[in-house]
C-alpha cells in the first residue's frame, strides 16, 4: 500500500535526514503559584489523613438529592442509564454514604473515604454551560473506629472533633471558624459551618439519625464537604 512505499523511501533516505517542523501552536506553561495548592496535592494531603479516595457517579438517585441536599428539583437526565441514576448530584455526601452502605453490607466496620469532584446545580448566570453551575468540591466521610485496631491505644468511635481536626489540618496554617448550623443531611445539634475569613466554605457534622436508620448504617458517620 501507499504507506508502506513511503516508509521504505523514508528508511532508505534516512529518518535523521528528514527535516522536522517545529509546532506552530502556542505552548506556554500554565502558572503554578506558591500561594495555592493543586487538586492532586489536596488528594495527597487527605490520603495522609488516613482516607481512601473513591470515584462515584455524577448522576445519582433522586432520593439521595432529597435526603442529603433537600433538593426537590434536581437536574434530571433526558436519557439516564438506570432509573436510580436519573439526576445530577448537587452534593458529594450522597455518594459517600452509598459507599458506606456497600461497605456495611460487607461487614466493614471502619470506613474512611473521600471524593474530589464536580457537583451540579441550576444557575442562570453560571458557565461554561449556560444555566448550570459546576463547582468542584472535596468531601470526606469517616465511620467506625477513630484509629485502626492496635494495642497502643484504646478503641473509640470517630466523632465530630476527630474530623474537625482533619479539616483544620487541611487549611493549616490558616485559622478556621466553626459556627453552629443546620443541614438536611446532618444531625441538628452536631453540625457546623466551616468559615474562613468570614466566608462560609463548607459544612461539617454527624449524619442525621433519620438517615442512619433509613440506610441501616448502625452508627452515624461524620462527614464534611468543602468548596475546592
HELIX and SHEET records of a PDB file:
HELIX    1   1 UNK A    2  UNK A   13  1                                  12    
HELIX    2   2 UNK A   15  UNK A   17  5                                   3    
HELIX    3   3 UNK A   39  UNK A   47  1                                   9    
HELIX    4   4 UNK A   62  UNK A   69  1                                   8    
HELIX    5   5 UNK A   83  UNK A   85  5                                   3    
HELIX    6   6 UNK A   93  UNK A  105  1                                  13    
HELIX    7   7 UNK A  160  UNK A  171  1                                  12    
HELIX    8   8 UNK A  209  UNK A  214  1                                   6    
SHEET    1   A 7 UNK A  52  UNK A  53  0                                        
SHEET    2   A 7 UNK A 111  UNK A 118  1                                        
SHEET    3   A 7 UNK A 136  UNK A 143 -1                                        
SHEET    4   A 7 UNK A 222  UNK A 227 -1                                        
SHEET    5   A 7 UNK A 199  UNK A 207 -1                                        
SHEET    6   A 7 UNK A 186  UNK A 196 -1                                        
SHEET    7   A 7 UNK A 176  UNK A 180 -1                                        
SHEET    1   B 2 UNK A  59  UNK A  60  0                                        
SHEET    2   B 2 UNK A  87  UNK A  88 -1                                        
SHEET    1   C 2 UNK A 121  UNK A 122  0                                        
SHEET    2   C 2 UNK A 132  UNK A 133 -1                                        
END                                                                             
